[in-house]
């Protein structure tokens, strides 16, 4: 029992992953919650758009809670602005993306239940985005699928 007590601590997964455009600070991963929950802060500088395509996930919900600034989430084509003290649950299967359409930094707490995504996904994603030039779309699509994200179809070019 003493071993389990030594594993319980505040922010056991404290790790920040980012590239200057976005930062993800993990607080709790599936390793510390028996796979039931992952929690991370997402910091999005002003006027920053999400680099990854809109997507859905069929195996978990994602809830975002506003800490500072305003983050715009588009869920199934409808825009929702998340301000401090507000929460939005993105249900399984809903196509979504986020952008910061203001000049102020936005920060949200993301809670994923069950903990199907963790730091490994973000480490690999930031490596793809930081490789220079346009991101390798095939690598990104493969990464997303491996972690249970389903990329939304690209809108028709025209």
N, C-alpha and C positions, 0 to 999 in steps of 0.2 A: 504494500500500500504506500510506503514511503516513496518508491520510485514514481508512482503516478502523481503524487503530491508535488514532486520536484519538477514535473513536466507542465504543471499549471502555472502560467505566468501571463502578465499583461503583454499584449502584442507579440505573441510568440513567433510570428513569421515576419518580423519587422525588416522589410527589404524594399527599397525604392528602385524601380526600373523605369527608365525614360530616355528621351533623346532630345530634350529641349523644346519639343513641340507638345509633348504630353508626358505626364509622370504618373506612374501607378505605384502606390505604396501599400504593399500587402500587410495586413494586420493579423490575419488568421487564414490558414489554408485547410484543406481537407485532411492533411496529416495530423493537425491538432484537434480536429473535430470529428474524427471517425468518418470522414467523408460527407458529413451532413451540411456544412456551411463553409463558405469562403467569404472573407470581407476585405475590401481594399478601398483606399482613397484614390480617386481619379482627379488629377489637377489638369485643367485645360486652359492655357493662356488665352487672352482675348483674341478674337478674330481667327481662331484656329478651327479648322474642319477635320473631322475624323479621316484618317488616311485609308483605313480599311473600308471595304464596301458594306452597305447595309446587309444585315444578316438576321437569322433567327436561330433559336436553339430549341430542339424538341425535348430535351431531357432535363431542363432546369429552368426555374424562374430567376429573373434578375431584378432586384429592387434598388432604385437609386434614391438617395436622400440628400437634399441640398444642404451644403455647409456654408459656402460663400459664393457670391456672384450668381449668374443665371446660366444654366446649361439648357440648350434646346434639344429635346429628344423628339425624333419623328418616329412614331409607332404606327404601323399599318397606314401610312400616309397622313396621319394627323399629328400636328406639332403640339408639343407640351413644353412649357418653360418651367424648369425646376428651380425654385428659389430657395434660400435658406429656410429650413424648417418644413419643407414640403417633400413628399415621397411619391414615387411612381413605381408600381410593380409592372414589369414587362412579362406578360404571360408566355408560356411555352408556345412556340410556333409563330409569334408575332414578329414581323419584319421591322427592324429598327436600326437607327443610327443616331449619333449625337454630333452637335456642333456648338461652338461658342460664338454666337452672333453679336456679342457685345465687345467692348474694348477692355473690359475688366476680366481678371482671372476668375474662373469658376472652379469650385471644388465640390465633389459629391462623394458620399460613401456608397459603395456598391456592395450589395449582399447577394451572393449566388447560392441558391438552394436547389438541389444538393451541390456539393463542391466539385463540379465537373471541370472547372477551369482554375488554373493556379499560375504561379510565377513562370513556370516553364513556357506557357503559351506566350506571355508577354515578352520574355527574353528572346524567343525565336522571332516574334513579330517585329520587335524593334531592330533585330539584326537584319531582317529583310528590308525594312524601311531605311536603314542607315547604310546599306551596301553601295550607295551611289547610283545616280540615275533613277529612272522610274522603277518602282518596286517590281520584282519578278512575280507577275500575277499567278503563274502556275504554282510557284512555291507557296504563295500566300493562300491560294485556294486549298492546297493540300494541307497546310497547317491548320486552317480554319476547320476543315472537315475532320482532321485527327482529333480535335478538341471539342467536337460536337456542335460547331457553328455551321450553319447552312448559308452560304452566300446567296443573296438575292440576285435574281437575274438582272443583267445590265439593261438599262433602258435602251430602246432602239436608237441607233445613230441616224440623224437626219437633218 
